[in-house]
Amino acid sequence: MADPVSSSSVAELEKPGQARNKLRVVRLLAFIVVPGLFVGFLAFGLFRTTEKKLEGKSAPEFEMPLLGGGTMASGELNGKPVVFNFWASWCIPCREEAPTLEATWRKYKDDGVMFVGVNVQDSIEDAQGFVDEFGLTYPSIRDTDLKLWTQFGVRGLPEPSS
C-alpha cells in the first residue's frame, strides 16, 4: 500500500527557497552570532575581573576566624606585603598548588612577606584536613559568608591575590 504522504507533497511543504533560507539562518547563528556572544562574554569577564583587583592597595577590613582557633584581623597585616590565596579542599588546582605556596611562604616569611589562606565553601573538618594533609604553616582564615571573596573580586578557585 502506498504511503499517504507522497514525495511530491513533501516537496510542496518545504520549497527549495525555504530550505536555503533555513540553512542561511543556521550558518549565520553558527558562524557569527554564537562566536560573537562568546567573545562578548569573554570581554565582559575580563573587564569584571580586572576591575576589582586590589594589587598594590590595602586589603579590605576584616576580622575572620582562623582555622585551628582564634581570629585574624586585617589590622595585623598593616605595613606588610601580603599574598592572599583563596582555596577550597575540593579544588583540584588548589591541591596542586598547595605545596608550592607552602614552600614559597617558608622561603619569604623571614623577609616579612605574609601569606594568608582564605578558605571558602568548606566545612571546618574538610578545611582542616586540607591544611594537615599539605602541612600548611601559614595562617588560613575562613570566609564563610564570602565577604572577602566579593571584596577582592574573586571569580573562581584558585585565585591568588596580593
N, C-alpha and C positions, 0 to 999 in steps of 0.2 A: 504494500500500500504506500502511496506517495505521502511524503511529509507535507502537512498543511501549509508550511511556510516555504515557498519556493525561493530559489536563488534570485529570481527577478524581484520578488517582494522585499528581500533583504537589501538589494541594491537600491530600491526605491526609498527604504527607510534611511539609509545613510548614503548620500550622494558623494561623489568624489571630491567636490569642493569643500564639503563639510569635514571630511576626513583630513584633508590638508590643513584646514583651519585649526582643527584639534591638535594636529601634530605641531603646528607652529606655536600654539599656546604652550604645549608641553615643553618644547625646546626653549621657549622664552623663559619659562619657570626654571628649567633645569640649568640653563647656562648663564642667565643674567640675574634673575630675582633671587634665587637661593644663594649663590655666591655673594651677591650684593648684601643680603641680610647677614650672612656670616661675617663678612668684612666689617659691617657696621657694628655688630655685637663685639667683635674683637677690639675695634677702635674705642667703643664705649667702655669696655672693661679696662683697657689700658689707661684711658683718661681717669676712670674712677680709682684705679689702683695707685697711680702716681699722685693723684690729688691729695691723698691723706697721709702720705709718708711723713714721718717725723724725724728723718735722719738729720742730725746736727742740731736738733731742737730739744727742749726739755720734755721729759716724759710726762704724760698726764698724771695728775694727782691720783693716788690710790692708797688704800690700806686693805690688804688681802691676806687670807690665811696661807701659811706656809705648809707644804707637805711635811709631815713629821711633827707639827705643832708650832704654835706661835703665829706671829703675823709679820708682815713686811710692809712698810710704808714707803711711798716714793721719796720722802724726805731723807731717808737713809742713803739714797743714791746720789744726792746732790753733789755736783762737782766731779763726778766720776764718769768716765766713758762706760756705757752700759750696752750690752748685747742682750736683747730680749728675744727668746726663741719660743714661739707658740707651738705646742705639741700636744699629741694625744697618744695613748698607749696603742691604739688600734691602727695608727697611721704608719704605713709601711715605710715611706721616706723618712719619717721621724725616727723610726727604729734604725734605719740605715745610717743616719747622720749622728745619732747619739754618741757613739764612741769618738767621733771626730770632734764634736763640740766639747766633750769632756776633756780630751787631750789638749785642745786649744785653751780651754779655761785654765787647766793646770799650768800651761806654758806662760800665760799672761797675767794670772791673778796677782803675782808679786809685783807687777808693773802698775797695779791699780785698776786694771780693766775688770769690770764686774759682769758676770753672766747671770741672767735670771731666766729660768724656765717658766713659761706660762702654760699651765695645763688647762685644757678645755675639754668639755664633753666626755669626762671620765668619772667613774666612781673613785672614791678615795683609795679603795683597795687596788683597783687597776692602775691608778697613777703611781701609788707607792711601789707596786710590783715592777713597774717600768723603771723607776729610779733605782730600785735594788738590783734589777737584772743587769742594768748597764753601769752600775757603780757610780752614778752621778753624784758629784760632791758640791756642785754649785746649787744655790737655792732655787726651788721651784715653788711658785705660788699657784693657787687655784682660782681661775677666773670663771666661777660658777655661773655668773649672770651675763657673761660675755661683754662686760663693760669695757675692759681693756682691748679686747678683740675689736670692738666697734671704734674706740677712740684711736687705735693705731691704724684702722682701715684695713684690717686683715681680711683677705678674701678666701683663703684656703690654707691647708696644712701640708707641709710645714711652712712656716713663714718667719724667717729670722728678720729682726728689725733692730737697728742700732740707733 
